[in-house]
Amino acid sequence: MIELHPEYLTRHGKPQFAVLPIEEFDRLKAYLEDLEDLLALRQAKDAEAGTPAFGIEELRRRLAADEPDGERR
């Protein structure tokens, strides 16, 4: 986990805001963006679960079969 060193700003003796050094904020922001990407990937994989799929070798075979005389580029 990212180590944070926040400074707290208070109002009427209660914490209202947390201020982070910019380097920590940037690391935290990048971390959250990565987590969002991971969540989107997992959701896409779940949505595609059970759909027919094939591997790279099958794709190459199919592409080669579509080319004239079976030639590959």
C-alpha positions as CSV (number, residue, x, y, z in Angstrom):
1,M,0.0,0.0,0.0
2,I,1.1,3.6,-0.5
3,E,2.4,5.3,2.5
4,L,0.7,8.6,3.0
5,H,1.7,11.6,5.1
6,P,-1.4,13.8,5.2
7,E,-1.8,17.2,6.9
8,Y,-5.3,17.7,8.3
9,L,-7.1,21.0,8.2
10,T,-9.8,21.4,10.8
11,R,-12.9,23.5,11.3
12,H,-14.3,23.9,14.8
13,G,-11.8,21.3,16.0
14,K,-12.9,18.6,13.6
15,P,-10.9,17.4,10.6
16,Q,-12.4,18.7,7.4
17,F,-9.7,18.2,4.7
18,A,-6.5,16.2,4.2
19,V,-3.6,17.7,2.3
20,L,-1.0,15.4,0.7
21,P,2.4,16.1,-0.8
22,I,2.0,16.2,-4.6
23,E,4.2,13.2,-5.1
24,E,2.0,11.1,-2.8
25,F,-1.2,12.5,-4.4
26,D,0.2,11.6,-7.9
27,R,1.1,8.0,-6.8
28,L,-2.3,7.6,-5.2
29,K,-4.1,8.9,-8.3
30,A,-2.1,6.5,-10.5
31,Y,-2.9,3.6,-8.2
32,L,-6.6,4.4,-8.3
33,E,-6.5,4.6,-12.1
34,D,-4.8,1.2,-12.3
35,L,-7.5,-0.2,-10.0
36,E,-10.2,1.2,-12.2
37,D,-8.6,-0.4,-15.2
38,L,-8.4,-3.7,-13.4
39,L,-12.1,-3.5,-12.5
40,A,-13.1,-2.7,-16.1
41,L,-11.0,-5.7,-17.3
42,R,-12.6,-8.0,-14.8
43,Q,-16.1,-6.8,-15.8
44,A,-15.3,-7.2,-19.5
45,K,-14.0,-10.8,-18.8
46,D,-17.2,-11.6,-16.8
47,A,-19.4,-10.2,-19.6
48,E,-17.6,-12.4,-22.2
49,A,-17.7,-15.5,-20.0
50,G,-19.0,-18.5,-21.9
51,T,-18.6,-16.9,-25.4
52,P,-16.7,-19.0,-27.9
53,A,-13.0,-18.1,-28.2
54,F,-9.9,-19.5,-29.9
55,G,-6.2,-19.0,-29.5
56,I,-3.5,-17.3,-31.6
57,E,-2.7,-20.4,-33.5
58,E,-6.3,-20.9,-34.6
59,L,-6.4,-17.2,-35.6
60,R,-3.3,-17.6,-37.7
61,R,-4.8,-20.7,-39.4
62,R,-8.0,-18.9,-40.1
63,L,-6.2,-15.8,-41.5
64,A,-4.0,-18.0,-43.7
65,A,-7.1,-19.8,-45.0
66,D,-8.6,-16.5,-46.1
67,E,-5.5,-15.4,-48.1
68,P,-5.2,-16.3,-51.8
69,D,-3.3,-19.6,-52.3
70,G,-2.9,-19.8,-48.5
71,E,0.0,-17.3,-48.6
72,R,0.9,-15.3,-45.5
73,R,1.9,-11.7,-45.5
